[in-house]
Amino acid sequence: MPIQRDDPAYRGQSEYTPFFLKIYDPVILGFFTRVVWRCPTTLLVERYRRHIRPQHLDVGPGTGYFLERAGLPPGAQVTILDPNVNVLEHASGRLTALDITAVEADVLKPLPLDRTFDSAALHGVIHCLPGPLTRKAAAVANVAAVLAPTGVLFGASILGSSGSHTWLSQRILTANNRRGIFDNLGDTQEGLREMLGASFRHVELETVGSMAIFAATNPRP
Ligand SMILES: C[S@@+](CC[C@H](N)C(=O)[O-])C[C@H]1O[C@@H](n2cnc3c(N)ncnc32)[C@H](O)[C@@H]1O
Protein backbone atom coordinates (compact mmCIF):
# COMPACT_ATOMS: atom_id res chain seq x y z
CA MET A 1 0.00 0.00 0.00
CA PRO A 2 1.43 3.46 -0.88
CA ILE A 3 2.71 5.49 2.07
CA GLN A 4 0.03 7.88 3.35
CA ARG A 5 0.48 11.66 3.60
CA ASP A 6 -0.14 11.65 7.35
CA ASP A 7 2.53 8.98 7.93
CA PRO A 8 5.59 10.49 9.70
CA ALA A 9 7.79 8.78 7.06
CA TYR A 10 6.00 10.49 4.15
CA ARG A 11 8.13 13.65 3.85
CA GLY A 12 11.44 11.79 3.77
CA GLN A 13 10.57 10.01 0.54
CA SER A 14 8.17 12.41 -1.23
CA GLU A 15 10.96 14.58 -2.72
CA TYR A 16 11.92 11.88 -5.22
CA THR A 17 9.90 12.92 -8.28
CA PRO A 18 10.92 11.75 -11.80
CA PHE A 19 12.48 15.21 -12.38
CA PHE A 20 14.47 15.20 -9.12
CA LEU A 21 15.74 11.70 -9.89
CA LYS A 22 17.00 12.96 -13.30
CA ILE A 23 19.15 15.67 -11.71
CA TYR A 24 20.02 13.76 -8.50
CA ASP A 25 23.40 12.34 -9.54
CA PRO A 26 25.09 15.59 -10.67
CA VAL A 27 23.39 17.84 -8.08
CA ILE A 28 23.28 15.68 -4.95
CA LEU A 29 26.12 13.21 -5.48
CA GLY A 30 28.29 15.47 -7.63
CA PHE A 31 27.91 18.70 -5.62
CA PHE A 32 26.18 18.34 -2.23
CA THR A 33 27.88 15.14 -1.06
CA ARG A 34 31.34 16.33 -2.05
CA VAL A 35 31.17 20.09 -1.42
CA VAL A 36 28.50 20.56 1.28
CA TRP A 37 28.84 17.33 3.32
CA ARG A 38 32.57 17.03 2.43
CA CYS A 39 32.53 13.31 1.74
CA PRO A 40 33.98 12.23 -1.62
CA THR A 41 31.49 10.15 -3.63
CA THR A 42 34.44 8.00 -4.76
CA LEU A 43 35.04 7.02 -1.10
CA LEU A 44 31.37 6.05 -0.69
CA VAL A 45 31.58 3.92 -3.86
CA GLU A 46 34.71 2.23 -2.50
CA ARG A 47 32.94 1.39 0.81
CA TYR A 48 29.88 0.14 -1.09
CA ARG A 49 32.02 -2.18 -3.20
CA ARG A 50 33.84 -3.39 -0.08
CA HIS A 51 30.70 -4.57 1.70
CA ILE A 52 28.21 -5.59 -0.97
CA ARG A 53 27.66 -9.31 -1.61
CA PRO A 54 25.54 -11.32 -4.04
CA GLN A 55 21.94 -11.67 -2.73
CA HIS A 56 21.76 -8.02 -1.73
CA LEU A 57 18.90 -5.90 -0.35
CA ASP A 58 19.13 -2.18 -1.12
CA VAL A 59 16.81 -0.02 0.97
CA GLY A 60 16.23 3.44 -0.55
CA PRO A 61 18.24 2.89 -3.76
CA GLY A 62 17.61 6.42 -5.09
CA THR A 63 18.79 6.56 -8.71
CA GLY A 64 20.72 3.28 -8.47
CA TYR A 65 24.03 5.15 -8.82
CA PHE A 66 25.86 3.09 -6.19
CA LEU A 67 24.38 -0.25 -7.28
CA GLU A 68 25.54 0.44 -10.84
CA ARG A 69 29.11 0.90 -9.56
CA ALA A 70 29.00 -1.89 -6.95
CA GLY A 71 30.91 -4.41 -9.05
CA LEU A 72 28.23 -7.11 -8.91
CA PRO A 73 28.37 -9.66 -11.75
CA PRO A 74 25.75 -9.31 -14.53
CA GLY A 75 22.54 -11.07 -13.57
CA ALA A 76 23.18 -10.82 -9.80
CA GLN A 77 19.96 -10.88 -7.79
CA VAL A 78 19.27 -7.60 -6.01
CA THR A 79 16.10 -6.56 -4.18
CA ILE A 80 15.42 -2.83 -4.04
CA LEU A 81 12.94 -1.58 -1.44
CA ASP A 82 11.46 1.90 -1.28
CA PRO A 83 8.01 3.39 -0.56
CA ASN A 84 8.39 5.68 -3.60
CA VAL A 85 7.45 4.06 -6.93
CA ASN A 86 9.34 6.75 -8.90
CA VAL A 87 12.52 5.51 -7.23
CA LEU A 88 11.73 1.86 -7.93
CA GLU A 89 10.98 2.57 -11.61
CA HIS A 90 14.01 4.82 -12.12
CA ALA A 91 16.48 2.41 -10.47
CA SER A 92 14.99 -0.70 -12.17
CA GLY A 93 15.19 1.04 -15.55
CA ARG A 94 18.85 1.87 -14.99
CA LEU A 95 20.03 -1.42 -13.51
CA THR A 96 19.10 -3.69 -16.42
CA ALA A 97 22.37 -5.65 -16.10
CA LEU A 98 21.17 -6.95 -12.70
CA ASP A 99 18.25 -9.22 -11.83
CA ILE A 100 16.18 -6.67 -9.90
CA THR A 101 13.18 -7.36 -7.69
CA ALA A 102 11.42 -4.12 -6.71
CA VAL A 103 9.43 -3.96 -3.47
CA GLU A 104 7.26 -0.97 -2.56
CA ALA A 105 7.56 -0.73 1.23
CA ASP A 106 8.52 1.50 4.14
CA VAL A 107 11.60 0.22 6.00
CA LEU A 108 10.10 1.40 9.30
CA LYS A 109 7.35 -1.21 9.02
CA PRO A 110 7.83 -5.01 9.09
CA LEU A 111 9.29 -5.86 5.67
CA PRO A 112 7.16 -7.89 3.20
CA LEU A 113 10.12 -10.17 2.41
CA ASP A 114 10.12 -13.92 2.93
CA ARG A 115 13.81 -14.62 2.37
CA THR A 116 17.20 -13.63 3.75
CA PHE A 117 20.05 -11.61 2.23
CA ASP A 118 23.84 -11.69 2.49
CA SER A 119 24.14 -7.90 2.54
CA ALA A 120 21.85 -4.92 2.90
CA ALA A 121 22.39 -1.19 2.43
CA LEU A 122 20.78 1.74 4.23
CA HIS A 123 22.78 4.25 2.22
CA GLY A 124 21.76 7.87 2.57
CA VAL A 125 18.47 6.80 4.14
CA ILE A 126 18.68 7.20 7.93
CA HIS A 127 18.85 11.02 7.81
CA CYS A 128 15.57 10.98 5.80
CA LEU A 129 13.66 8.85 8.33
CA PRO A 130 11.49 10.45 11.01
CA GLY A 131 13.42 11.06 14.23
CA PRO A 132 14.40 10.58 16.94
CA LEU A 133 16.92 7.75 16.54
CA THR A 134 14.83 5.57 18.86
CA ARG A 135 12.10 5.63 16.16
CA LYS A 136 14.64 5.09 13.32
CA ALA A 137 15.88 1.99 15.18
CA ALA A 138 12.90 0.05 13.75
CA ALA A 139 14.50 0.36 10.28
CA VAL A 140 17.75 -1.24 11.46
CA ALA A 141 15.88 -3.97 13.35
CA ASN A 142 13.68 -4.73 10.32
CA VAL A 143 16.72 -5.07 8.04
CA ALA A 144 18.63 -7.16 10.60
CA ALA A 145 15.65 -9.53 10.71
CA VAL A 146 16.06 -10.41 6.99
CA LEU A 147 19.86 -10.77 7.00
CA ALA A 148 21.60 -14.15 7.08
CA PRO A 149 23.55 -14.76 10.34
CA THR A 150 26.75 -14.00 8.37
CA GLY A 151 25.22 -10.95 6.68
CA VAL A 152 26.32 -7.31 6.75
CA LEU A 153 24.34 -4.07 6.93
CA PHE A 154 26.26 -1.08 5.59
CA GLY A 155 25.57 2.50 4.65
CA ALA A 156 26.11 6.16 5.29
CA SER A 157 24.09 8.98 6.81
CA ILE A 158 24.41 12.72 7.32
CA LEU A 159 24.90 13.64 10.98
CA GLY A 160 22.77 16.21 12.81
CA SER A 161 23.83 19.38 14.63
CA SER A 162 26.52 17.54 16.61
CA GLY A 163 28.33 16.51 13.41
CA SER A 164 31.29 18.28 11.83
CA HIS A 165 29.58 21.08 9.92
CA THR A 166 30.70 24.14 8.04
CA TRP A 167 28.75 27.39 7.96
CA LEU A 168 27.20 26.21 4.66
CA SER A 169 26.39 22.64 5.66
CA GLN A 170 24.84 23.80 8.96
CA ARG A 171 22.50 26.10 7.05
CA ILE A 172 21.52 23.43 4.54
CA LEU A 173 20.99 20.95 7.37
CA THR A 174 18.65 23.39 9.11
CA ALA A 175 16.77 24.20 5.88
CA ASN A 176 16.32 20.53 4.95
CA ASN A 177 15.01 19.74 8.44
CA ARG A 178 12.63 22.69 8.25
CA ARG A 179 11.31 21.40 4.90
CA GLY A 180 10.98 17.89 6.35
CA ILE A 181 13.12 16.14 3.73
CA PHE A 182 15.65 15.39 6.52
CA ASP A 183 14.79 14.66 10.14
CA ASN A 184 18.24 14.29 11.61
CA LEU A 185 19.09 17.25 13.84
CA GLY A 186 19.41 14.86 16.80
CA ASP A 187 21.36 12.14 14.92
CA THR A 188 24.74 11.79 16.64
CA GLN A 189 27.64 9.49 15.89
CA GLU A 190 27.24 7.78 19.27
CA GLY A 191 23.47 7.53 18.84
CA LEU A 192 23.94 5.82 15.46
CA ARG A 193 26.45 3.41 16.96
CA GLU A 194 24.05 2.58 19.79
CA MET A 195 21.14 2.10 17.37
CA LEU A 196 23.17 -0.28 15.19
CA GLY A 197 24.52 -2.04 18.28
CA ALA A 198 20.99 -2.84 19.45
CA SER A 199 20.54 -5.09 16.39
CA PHE A 200 24.15 -6.13 15.63
CA ARG A 201 26.97 -7.46 17.81
CA HIS A 202 29.74 -5.82 15.77
CA VAL A 203 29.59 -2.22 14.53
CA GLU A 204 32.22 -0.21 12.61
CA LEU A 205 31.57 3.51 12.19
CA GLU A 206 33.75 6.30 10.81
CA THR A 207 32.99 9.94 10.06
CA VAL A 208 34.08 11.77 6.94
CA GLY A 209 33.05 15.43 6.76
CA SER A 210 29.45 15.62 7.99
CA MET A 211 28.72 11.98 7.21
CA ALA A 212 28.87 8.77 9.23
CA ILE A 213 29.80 5.64 7.27
CA PHE A 214 29.04 2.30 8.91
CA ALA A 215 29.08 -1.47 8.59
CA ALA A 216 27.43 -3.83 11.07
CA THR A 217 27.75 -7.61 11.27
CA ASN A 218 26.55 -10.48 13.47
CA PRO A 219 22.85 -9.62 13.63
CA ARG A 220 21.40 -10.35 17.05
CA PRO A 221 18.76 -13.12 16.93
C1 LIG B 1 18.98 10.48 -0.10
S1 LIG B 1 18.27 9.15 -1.03
C2 LIG B 1 19.61 7.99 -1.06
C3 LIG B 1 19.66 7.25 -2.36
C4 LIG B 1 20.84 6.31 -2.53
N1 LIG B 1 20.81 5.19 -1.63
C5 LIG B 1 22.13 7.06 -2.39
O1 LIG B 1 22.88 6.81 -1.45
O2 LIG B 1 22.39 7.92 -3.27
C6 LIG B 1 17.11 8.45 0.15
C7 LIG B 1 16.36 7.22 -0.37
O3 LIG B 1 15.67 6.66 0.76
C8 LIG B 1 14.33 6.42 0.40
N2 LIG B 1 13.49 6.45 1.60
C9 LIG B 1 13.08 7.52 2.32
N3 LIG B 1 12.28 7.12 3.33
C10 LIG B 1 12.23 5.77 3.27
C11 LIG B 1 11.55 4.78 4.03
N4 LIG B 1 10.76 5.11 5.06
N5 LIG B 1 11.71 3.46 3.68
C12 LIG B 1 12.52 3.12 2.65
N6 LIG B 1 13.16 4.02 1.87
C13 LIG B 1 13.01 5.32 2.18
C14 LIG B 1 14.01 7.54 -0.61
O4 LIG B 1 12.85 7.28 -1.36
C15 LIG B 1 15.31 7.53 -1.42
O5 LIG B 1 15.31 6.50 -2.39
The ligand as an ORCA input file, in Angstrom:
! r2SCAN-3c Opt
* xyz 0 1
  C      18.981     10.477     -0.103
  S      18.271      9.155     -1.027
  C      19.610      7.987     -1.055
  C      19.656      7.253     -2.357
  C      20.841      6.308     -2.533
  N      20.807      5.187     -1.629
  C      22.128      7.057     -2.394
  O      22.883      6.812     -1.448
  O      22.390      7.922     -3.267
  C      17.113      8.448      0.147
  C      16.360      7.221     -0.367
  O      15.674      6.665      0.757
  C      14.326      6.422      0.395
  N      13.494      6.447      1.603
  C      13.076      7.516      2.323
  N      12.276      7.125      3.326
  C      12.225      5.774      3.266
  C      11.545      4.782      4.035
  N      10.756      5.112      5.064
  N      11.711      3.463      3.683
  C      12.519      3.117      2.649
  N      13.161      4.021      1.870
  C      13.007      5.324      2.178
  C      14.010      7.535     -0.608
  O      12.846      7.284     -1.361
  C      15.310      7.527     -1.419
  O      15.306      6.500     -2.389
*
